[in-house]
C-alpha cells in the first residue's frame, strides 16, 4: 500500500520558502504553523521579528489582509474568545521573555470579546519585563480599519 505523504507528519515551526505566484499576488506568509496553540518552546522564525498577532476573524474580514498587514511580519493567529486566554498569557509571556521581538502588532475585530487579545498581549509584555513596541489595530465587521492605538512605543 502506498503511503500518503500528507499524513506522515506536520512540519513544526518551519519556513515554507517562496510560495508560487497565484494570479496577481503571492502569499506573504513565510512560516508554518501560524496557530498560537501549535507553537512549541522553540520558534526559529521569531527572533528579532516584527510580530503580527491576529484574531482569527480578521483575515476573513479584510479583503486584502496579506498585502495590508502581513508584509515584513511574522504571523500568529488565535481567537481570544474560543481559546484559553490564560494559556495565551503564559505562551506569550514565555515568547516575550525568551525571544527578542522588534515590534508587536495586535490585529483584532471591533467586537468586545476580541479585545481580549490586546489584554492578553499587554499582560504578557508586563510579565516578561520587556519593552516591546506594541500597536493595536481594530477592524470593523465590514473589513475597515476603525482605529489604531499605540500601546507602547
Buried (B, 14 or more C-beta within 10 A) or exposed (E): EEEEEEEEEEEEBEEEEEEEEEEEEEEBBBBBBBEBBBBEEEBEBBEEBBBBBBBBBBBEBBEEBBEBBBEEBBBBBBBBBEBEBEEBBBBBBBBBEEBEBBBBBBBBBBBEEBBBBBBBBBBBBEBBEBEBBBBBBBBBEEBEEEEEEEBBE
